Amino acid sequence: MTAPNRPGPHAVHSRAARRIGVLGGTFDPVHIGHLRGAVEVVEALGLDDLRLVPSARPPHRDQPQVSAEQRLAMVRAAVEGLAPLSVDDRELARDKPSYTLDTLVSMRAELDPQDQLLLLLGWDAFCGLPSWYRWEELLQHCHIVVLQRPDADTELPDALRNLVAARSISDPQALKGACGQITFVWQAPLAVSATQIRQLLASGKSVRFLVPDAVLAYIEAHGLYRASN
């Protein structure tokens, strides 16, 4: 009688590598520009998950106008029912500035080694990368996807030119391995900004259709961004 086939002692039950996007920001407030850009990247790269990561104390920006908890609530309301968009609140639990490297290291520790972690950066943020905390180490933990709009006019700094020449690939779908490459995704310009939305609200004007309805309802219910704030 022959023995049944059994997996050998070193057999591994593997699954396909996942593609997980990371989009950080103050989201003060989250608006349709954030969400439209996120949807475009999901479709362009075939992401399994796109995590919006609100920052608690962003080291490169002014302090947000509303609390971290309120910004988190608005992002959660914005992505409700919009899988694969999700919210990751790990930066809000820190007592120190929200360094992207720390977030990537923390996420990477939770993933399978073959999973791809894709850090999404706008063109201006990418050009400012050399001012980031331990920025040279980012590609040890992720790929970088630069969201480039036709109206972007900032010049790439010298510190990044060699890195782009050595690490960039033209086809975003062709990213290989868990980390280490840079690619670019063109996006249609959508002329809406959080600054513009805050200014409209402070002057008592409507921001309908600039933010999701659920976010607008939250802003109105809590009286956020009014001049008295």
C-alpha positions as CSV (number, residue, x, y, z in Angstrom):
1,M,0.0,0.0,0.0
2,T,1.5,3.3,-1.0
3,A,1.8,6.2,1.5
4,P,-0.4,9.2,0.8
5,N,1.3,12.2,-0.6
6,R,2.2,14.6,2.1
7,P,4.1,17.9,1.8
8,G,7.7,17.6,2.7
9,P,9.1,19.1,5.9
10,H,10.2,22.3,4.1
11,A,7.0,22.8,2.1
12,V,5.6,26.3,2.4
13,H,2.0,27.2,1.6
14,S,2.6,30.5,-0.2
15,R,0.2,33.0,-1.5
16,A,0.5,35.7,-4.1
17,A,2.4,38.8,-3.1
18,R,0.1,41.7,-2.2
19,R,0.5,45.3,-3.3
20,I,-0.2,47.7,-0.5
21,G,-0.2,51.5,-1.1
22,V,0.5,54.1,1.6
23,L,-0.8,57.6,1.3
24,G,0.1,59.9,4.2
25,G,-1.0,63.4,4.9
26,T,-2.6,65.8,7.4
27,F,-6.0,65.4,5.6
28,D,-7.1,68.8,7.1
29,P,-9.7,68.0,5.8
30,V,-9.6,65.0,3.4
31,H,-11.2,66.0,0.1
32,I,-12.1,64.8,-3.3
33,G,-8.6,65.4,-4.7
34,H,-7.1,62.9,-2.2
35,L,-9.8,60.4,-3.0
36,R,-9.8,60.7,-6.7
37,G,-6.0,60.4,-6.8
38,A,-6.2,57.3,-4.6
39,V,-8.7,55.7,-6.9
40,E,-6.6,56.4,-9.9
41,V,-3.5,54.8,-8.3
42,V,-5.5,51.7,-7.2
43,E,-6.6,51.2,-10.8
44,A,-3.2,52.0,-12.3
45,L,-1.2,49.7,-10.0
46,G,-3.8,47.0,-9.2
47,L,-3.4,47.6,-5.5
48,D,-4.9,45.2,-3.0
49,D,-5.1,47.8,-0.3
50,L,-4.5,51.6,-0.2
51,R,-4.0,52.9,3.3
52,L,-4.6,56.5,4.1
53,V,-2.4,57.4,7.0
54,P,-3.3,60.6,8.9
55,S,-0.2,62.2,10.5
56,A,-0.4,63.5,14.1
57,R,2.5,65.9,14.2
58,P,3.8,66.3,10.7
59,P,7.4,67.5,10.9
60,H,7.3,69.4,7.6
61,R,4.0,71.3,7.9
62,D,2.1,73.7,10.2
63,Q,0.0,72.1,12.9
64,P,-3.4,71.1,11.6
65,Q,-6.3,73.3,12.5
66,V,-8.4,70.5,14.1
67,S,-7.6,67.6,16.4
68,A,-6.0,64.4,15.2
69,E,-9.1,62.5,16.3
70,Q,-11.3,64.8,14.2
71,R,-9.1,64.4,11.1
72,L,-9.1,60.6,11.7
73,A,-12.9,60.5,11.9
74,M,-13.2,62.5,8.7
75,V,-10.9,60.1,6.8
76,R,-12.8,57.1,8.1
77,A,-16.1,58.6,7.0
78,A,-14.6,59.4,3.6
79,V,-13.5,55.9,2.8
80,E,-16.4,54.0,4.3
81,G,-17.5,51.4,1.8
82,L,-14.7,52.3,-0.7
83,A,-12.5,49.2,-0.5
84,P,-9.7,48.8,-1.1
85,L,-9.2,52.2,0.4
86,S,-8.7,51.9,4.2
87,V,-7.4,54.0,7.1
88,D,-4.3,53.3,9.2
89,D,-4.1,55.2,12.5
90,R,-0.7,54.1,13.8
91,E,0.9,57.5,13.5
92,L,-1.7,59.0,15.8
93,A,-0.5,56.7,18.6
94,R,3.0,58.2,18.6
95,D,4.3,60.8,21.1
96,K,6.8,62.1,18.5
97,P,6.7,63.6,15.0
98,S,5.2,61.4,12.3
99,Y,8.3,60.1,10.5
100,T,7.5,58.2,7.3
101,L,10.4,55.8,7.9
102,D,9.1,54.7,11.2
103,T,5.7,54.0,9.7
104,L,7.2,52.0,6.9
105,V,9.3,49.9,9.2
106,S,6.3,49.2,11.4
107,M,4.1,48.2,8.4
108,R,6.8,46.1,6.9
109,A,7.1,44.0,10.1
110,E,3.4,43.1,9.7
111,L,3.7,41.9,6.1
112,D,4.9,38.8,4.4
113,P,8.5,39.4,3.0
114,Q,7.3,39.2,-0.6
115,D,4.5,41.8,-0.2
116,Q,5.1,45.1,-2.0
117,L,4.8,48.3,0.0
118,L,4.3,51.3,-2.2
119,L,4.8,54.8,-0.7
120,L,2.8,57.4,-2.7
121,L,4.2,60.9,-3.0
122,G,3.1,63.9,-4.9
123,W,5.8,65.5,-7.1
124,D,6.5,68.4,-4.7
125,A,6.8,66.0,-1.7
126,F,9.2,63.8,-3.7
127,C,11.3,66.8,-4.7
128,G,11.6,67.6,-1.0
129,L,12.6,64.1,0.0
130,P,16.2,65.0,0.9
131,S,14.9,67.1,3.8
132,W,13.1,64.1,5.3
133,Y,14.3,62.1,8.3
134,R,16.8,59.3,7.1
135,W,15.3,59.6,3.6
136,E,18.1,57.4,2.1
137,E,16.7,54.4,3.9
138,L,13.1,54.6,2.6
139,L,13.7,52.4,-0.4
140,Q,15.0,49.6,1.9
141,H,11.4,49.2,3.0
142,C,9.2,50.3,0.1
143,H,8.9,51.2,-3.6
144,I,8.2,54.9,-4.2
145,V,5.4,55.9,-6.5
146,V,5.5,59.5,-7.6
147,L,2.1,61.0,-8.5
148,Q,3.1,63.5,-11.2
149,R,0.7,66.1,-12.7
150,P,1.2,67.8,-16.0
151,D,1.3,71.2,-14.2
152,A,4.1,70.2,-11.9
153,D,7.0,72.7,-12.4
154,T,9.4,72.0,-9.5
155,E,12.8,71.0,-10.6
156,L,14.2,67.7,-9.3
157,P,17.0,68.5,-6.9
158,D,20.5,67.2,-7.6
159,A,20.4,64.9,-4.6
160,L,17.7,62.9,-6.3
161,R,18.9,62.8,-9.9
162,N,21.3,59.9,-9.4
163,L,18.8,58.0,-7.3
164,V,16.1,58.3,-10.0
165,A,18.6,57.4,-12.7
166,A,19.6,54.2,-10.9
167,R,16.2,53.1,-9.4
168,S,13.4,54.3,-11.6
169,I,11.4,52.2,-14.0
170,S,9.0,53.5,-16.6
171,D,6.2,51.0,-16.2
172,P,4.5,51.1,-12.8
173,Q,3.0,47.6,-13.3
174,A,6.6,46.2,-13.6
175,L,7.7,46.9,-10.1
176,K,9.6,43.9,-8.9
177,G,10.5,42.7,-5.4
178,A,9.2,44.0,-2.1
179,C,11.0,47.4,-2.3
180,G,13.8,49.4,-3.8
181,Q,12.4,51.0,-7.0
182,I,10.8,54.3,-8.1
183,T,8.1,54.8,-10.6
184,F,5.8,57.6,-11.8
185,V,2.1,57.7,-12.3
186,W,0.6,60.6,-14.3
187,Q,-2.6,62.1,-12.8
188,A,-5.2,64.5,-14.1
189,P,-4.9,67.8,-12.3
190,L,-7.9,68.4,-9.9
191,A,-7.8,72.0,-8.7
192,V,-8.9,71.5,-5.1
193,S,-6.8,71.9,-1.9
194,A,-7.3,71.6,1.8
195,T,-6.2,75.3,2.2
196,Q,-8.9,76.4,-0.3
197,I,-11.5,74.4,1.6
198,R,-10.5,75.8,5.0
199,Q,-10.7,79.4,3.6
200,L,-14.1,78.8,2.1
201,L,-15.4,77.4,5.4
202,A,-13.8,80.3,7.4
203,S,-15.7,82.8,5.2
204,G,-19.0,80.9,5.6
205,K,-19.1,79.6,2.1
206,S,-20.1,76.1,0.8
207,V,-17.7,73.3,0.2
208,R,-20.3,71.0,-1.2
209,F,-18.8,68.6,-3.8
210,L,-15.3,69.5,-2.8
211,V,-15.4,67.0,0.1
212,P,-17.4,63.8,0.4
213,D,-20.9,64.2,1.8
214,A,-20.1,62.3,4.9
215,V,-17.1,64.6,5.6
216,L,-19.2,67.7,5.0
217,A,-21.8,66.4,7.5
218,Y,-19.1,65.8,10.1
219,I,-17.6,69.3,9.5
220,E,-21.0,70.9,9.9
221,A,-22.0,68.8,12.9
222,H,-18.8,69.8,14.8
223,G,-18.5,73.4,13.5
224,L,-15.0,72.8,12.1
225,Y,-12.9,75.4,10.3
226,R,-15.2,78.3,11.1
227,A,-13.7,81.7,11.7
228,S,-14.2,81.4,15.4
229,N,-11.8,78.4,15.4
